[in-house]
C-alpha cells in the first residue's frame, strides 16, 4: 500500500494526506457517507470532565482530534497524527486517549501514528496497544486492522448484545473475535527422506490469520474457528477444496489458560481424501499436476498456548499421515502462532 513512500521527507500534513487518508479510504470510510470522516474537530474540556469543581479558577481546555471516523449511528474511532521526526511516546498516547474518551466522541479505539509507526489502542484499556506495526508491514496487518476498524466491525461492535455465557478467560466474554495474528513454521521431520526433502520450503513460511472466533459451545467445550491467509494461493485453493476453511480446534479446558507453564491445549483431526485424477494446484512447495493415485491424508493438529494481554499465543504441531499404495508415510511440522482477540 505504501511501498514507494519516503517518510523521511514528510511533515505531519504529508502523513495525513499520503498515509492516513489512503488507509481510511482502503478501510471503507468516505466523507458524507454512513462511514463518515470528520477532520480537525475541536473538543472542549470543562471542569466536570476533568474532575475539577472550581469554575472561577479553572479555565476551559480544548484539543483537536485530527480524524474522527464514525459509522452512523454505531460508533467512532479516532486518529492522532504526529510528524515523522517525532518519536511516539506516552504523552502522545495519553493525548489521543483524552480525545477518544471525550463524552462527545466516546470512541472505542484510537490510533496514533507518526507515519513510521502505528499504535492502535482500545479506549477502555489504554495501557497497552492492541496492535502495533511499522509502515512497511501495513499490508500484512491490514486484515487485522479492518477486522477492528472497518465499518462492518464498528457497526457490529456498536450493537448492544448481552453475553450471559461463561467467560473464556480474563477480559473476555463467552466468545471473542479473532481479528489477526500469524502462524509461522519453524521446522519439520519425517520418516521418509524423499518426503522430508520435498517439504523443506515450509520451514520459515508464515501464514497470516484472517479472522473468525473463539467461543464456548453448548457442551461446554471451547471452540476456535480460524481462517488463515496462506502464503501461497495454491494452499488456499487446496484448503477450500478439502473443506479446511475455517479450521476448527477444540479444547476441554474450563477457561483459556493465562499461565505459560500450564497452557491450554486445542486439537483436531482432519481427513483429506484425494482421488486419482484430481488436479493439484502448483505452488513454490508443490509440483502440481494430476494426482496419479488415490491417497488419504490424516492431519493431527495441536495448538498449545496461553492468553497474554489481547493475544492467545504459543506453539503448534501438525502430524500428517499419508496412506499411499498400502504404506503409511508421516511428516510433522511445528512452529509458533499468535491470535489477536477482541
N, C-alpha and C positions, 0 to 999 in steps of 0.2 A: 504493500500500500504506500509506503514512504521510502522505498529503496533509494531513490535518486536525490533525496533532500540532503542538503548540507546545513545542519543545525547550527554549526559554529558561526555562521554569518547572519543568524537571525536575531531579531529582538522579540519582545513579548507580543507585539502586534502580529509579527510574522508567524509566531507559533499559533496564535488564534486562527489566522486565516489559512495557513498552509497545512496545519496539522490537526487542530481541534475540529474546525468546521468540516473538513472532509470525513473525519471519524464520525461525527454526529450524522452526517448525510448517509454514510455507509450503514449506520445503525438503524436508519429509517426516520430520522427527525427532519422536519421542514417547517419553516416559518409559516404561520397562518393555517396550520392543519391540526388535526386531533393530536398528533405527536409534534407538539409545538416547541420552538426555540425562542427564548427571551434573552436578550443580551444587556449586560451592564445595568442590572436592576439595583437601585439604591434601597438599602434596608436600614431602618432606624431602630435603635435600641433604647428603650426608656428604662427608668429605674426599676420598674416591676420586673422586666425581663432579666435584668442583671441582679435582682435580689436586693436592690437599694431602695430606701424609702425616705430620701431627703431631697425632694424635687427642687428646692431652692438652692441647694448646694451642688447638686449633681447635674451637669449639662447632659443633654441627649447626645448619644453617639450614633454614628452611621457608618455603613460599609457598603461595598458594591460588589455584587456577585457577577462574575464575567459571563457565565452562561447558566440559565435555568432551563432544563429540558423537562417538559411536562406532558404527560399523557392524560388528557382531559377526560373525565374528572378523577382519574385513579391515583395519580401520584407524580412525584417530581424527583429529580436528582440534579446536582449542580456540578459545574466545572470551574475550578480556580486555576488561572494560568499565571505562570511566572516566566521571567526571562531565562534563556538557556545559560546565561552566565551566573544565574543564581542557583545555588545548591539547595534543594528542598530540605526543610528542617521541621522541627516540632512546632515552631511558631506558625509556619505556613499551614500545617495540618490543623492546628487549633483555630486559625483564622477561617479556613474553609468549613470547619465544623460549626462555627457560630453562624455562618450563612445557612448551612443545611438545616440547623436546628431552629432557626428563626421561626416564630409562630406563623408568619405569613408565607413561609416556604414549606416547612415540615417535610423536607426531603428524606428519602430512605437511604440514599447513597450520596457520596460526594467524591469527585475525582480531583486530584491535584497533579499538575504537570508543569514541567519547565521545557517541554519539547524533547528532552533527552530521556527523562524517566517519567513513569506514570505510577501513582499510588491511588488505589480505589478503596474507600472505607465505607462501612455501614455506619450511619449516623448514631445508631444506638450502641455501637461498640467501637469507639474512636481510638482505642489504644494500639491497634494493630491492623494494617491493611488487609482487606480480603484478597486482593490481588496486587502485585507489583511487577512491572516489566519495563525493560528498556525499549526505546523506539523501534529498534531493529527486530524485536520479537512481536510487534503488533499483529502481524498476520497469524502467527501461531497461537496467540491468545484470543483472537477475535471471537471465536465461538463462545468462549467463556464470558467475555465481556458482553456479548449480545444476549446470552442467557440470563445475565443480571440486569442489563440496562436497556435492552431492546424494548420497543413499545409493547409488544405482546407480554414480555416478562413483567414490565411495570404494571400493566393492566391486571395481569393475573395476581400479582402481589398486592394490588390495591383492593381486591375484592375480599370482603370480610368472610372468613371461614373459621369456624370454631373447631379446634382439634381436641377431642375428648380421649384420644388414644394415649397409650403409654409412651413416654418419650423414648427415643432411640438412644439418647445419651445426653450429657451436659450441653445445654444451649440448643437442643434440637427438639422438635415435636415428634409425633409418631411417624412422620415422613419428612424427607429432606430432598430438595432438588440437587442433582449433580450438575454443576454449571461449567466444569472444566477439569483439567488435570492431564496426566500423561501416564504412559506405560512404556518403560524402556527395557530392552533386552540386554542382559549383562553377560550371558554365557549359555552353553548347552553341552550335552554329551549324548552319545548314542551307543547302542550295542552293535551297530553296523557301520563300518568305516566308510563305505560308499555314501550312505545316508548322511553321516556326520559331515563329510566333505561338502555335500550338496547344500547343507543348511548353514554353512559358516557365515554367509552375508547377514543373517538375522542378528548376530551379535552387534550391539551398538545401534540397532534400529529403534526408533522412537515413534509411538503412536499417540496422537492427541485424543483426548476424551471429548466427545461432542456433548454428552449430557445424559439425560434421563434421571432416575431417582433411586433412593433407598427408602424402604417403608416396612412397617410391621404388617404382616398379612394375618388372615383370620386365625390360623393355628398358632399364632404367637411367634412364628419364625420371622427373622429379619431377612428381607429380600432386597438384593441390589440389582437393578436393571441398568446396564451400562452400554452405551453406544460409542464405539470408537471411530475415529477417522484414521484408517490405516495409512502407513507411509506410502503405499502403492495402490493405485486404483484397482489393480487386479485382485488384491486382497479383499477390497470392499465388495467387488463383484462376487467373488467366491463365497464370502461370509453370508451375503444376502441370499445367494442361491441355496446355501446349505441351511438357511433359517437361523443363523447365528447373530441376527441383529434384532433386538439387543441381546447381549449375553447376560444370562440370569444366574446370579450366585445366591446361595442361601447360607444363613448361619443360625444355629440353635442357641446362641448366646442371648441372655435376657436383655442386655444392653451392649452397645458397642464399647469396647474397652478404651480407656484412656491411659493404660499402663503398657509401655513398650515391652516390659518383661512378661506380661500376661496378655498378649494380643488376642483379638477376635479372629476367628477362622471362618472364612466364606469359601464355599466349594461348589463344584458342579461336575457332572459327567455329560458330555455331549458325544453323539454318534453321527458320523457322516458316512453315507454310502455313495460311492462314485461308480457309476456303471460304465462298462466298456463302450467306447464311442463318444463319451462326454467330452466336449471341447473345453479344455482348460485354458484360462487366460494367461498370457505371458507377463512376466514382471522381472525385475532385476534378480529375484531369488527363485523364480520358477521358469522352466523352459517353455511351458505352454504346449499347445497342440492337442491331439486326440488321445484320450486315455486308452491304452491298449488292452486293459484287463479290468475285471470287476475288482474293487477293493473296498475295504471298510476301515475307517479311522475312528478310534475311540480316544477322546480327549478327557483326561482327568485334570481339572484345573483347581488350583487353590490359591487364595489371596489371604495373607496373614498381616493384619495391621491394627492400628490404633488411632484414636482421634487426637489431633494436635491442633488446637485452635479451630479454624474452619475447614481443616483438611483431615481426610482419612487416608493414611499413608502406610506403606510397609513394603513387603516383598511378595512375589508370586512365583509359582512353579506351574508348568504345563507339561504333563506327561502324555505323549501321543503314542498309541499303539497302532501299527499299520498291519492289517491282515492282508497279505498278498500271496496268492497261489499256495495257500496252505501253511505259510510260515508267518511268524509274528516278528516284526521289527519294531523297535521303540526308539524314541528320542525325547529328551527332556530339555525344556528351555526354562530359564529363570531370569529374574530381574527385579526392578523396583517399580512401584506405582504410587500415584497420588490422585485423590479425588477431591475436588473443591466443592464444599457443600453450603447450601443456604437453607 
